[in-house]
Amino acid sequence: MKTVKFIIILASALVFSACASQKGVTGNSQGTAVSHKAVSKSDEAAQRDFLDKVNSNASYQKNISASITFHVAQDNGKEISLPGQLRMRKDEVVRLSLQMPLIGTEVGRLEFTKDYVLIVDRMHKQYVKASYDQVGFLHDNGITFYSLQALFWNRLLLPGKSSVGYTDLTKFKADLNGTAPQVPVTITDGKLKYTWTAARTNGVISKARIDYDSKGHGTSTLTWNYSGFTNFGSKPFPYANALTITTPATGTTKTLKASYEINSISTASDWEATTTLSDKYKQVSAEEVLGKLTSK
């Protein structure tokens, strides 16, 4: 029971960890400003070809339904784990549900849609539902549904757009200098900097990083590492995912770590894209959820 409480606390903290931070809008959703040094036409062509290779690795499935094992790092260095489900419907929802070991009963759910974020605490029959503008960490770091979708699906993202097309590739920069096996791909949007690490040979993304630089609160960083690639359809898909969030926005630097590995995966579509809760559930604020869950 203590393990379940901690997992739900972490899920809440991952989303609401900076509710008390600044409320100013970051980034420019209407257009992306990228600083490029002058390059030759041949270099531009080489970059475009490489970026097209990276972008072409994106999975084409509409639905992904996976059985996962979710891990969380505690402050004492130990790790706890729970089984769960990851369900994603492209351009509609990303849902992570956590279950009791052996029993399989759902204890918590984290759901991202285009319009809102939903956290369900099954243990206490309560939930938090908020728009992205109301969620401190997501709002202050310029993260939208499409940003999160790109991270979960292991693909490039373009601020303010739902997907990256071929004509968008000129907005990215790929540093093809040298012979290193990994190539950094970057794009800057206001105070936000996005960096992907992609294999020179096949363009597969092994790491994504988002940095938000605030003069008043320092730099917040979200890092997502991908590994365990296995073909899903005809595209490589990461079966192991590890993410780290570091933010000083609340006054002291906090680091939250979580990971999950896929045990089985399919394109099953026989599930609802939105969660419906009975009237037994009470809507509460993020502060109430965290306060109750951390109480003894």
CORTA-V276303 format. One record per run of one state. SS is the DSSP state (A for helix, B for strand, O for the rest). FROM is the first residue (numbers start at 0). LEN is the number of residues. If there is no record, write none. Layout:
# CORTA-V276303
SS;FROM;LEN
SS;FROM;LEN
This chain:
# CORTA-V276303
O;0;1
A;1;15
O;16;24
A;40;15
O;55;7
B;62;11
O;73;5
B;78;11
O;89;3
B;92;7
O;99;6
B;105;8
O;113;3
B;116;5
O;121;4
B;125;5
O;130;1
A;131;3
O;134;1
A;135;5
O;140;4
A;144;9
O;153;12
A;165;6
O;171;1
B;172;2
O;174;7
B;181;8
O;189;2
B;191;8
O;199;5
B;204;10
O;214;3
B;217;15
O;232;2
B;234;13
O;247;6
B;253;13
O;266;15
B;281;2
O;283;2
A;285;9
O;294;2
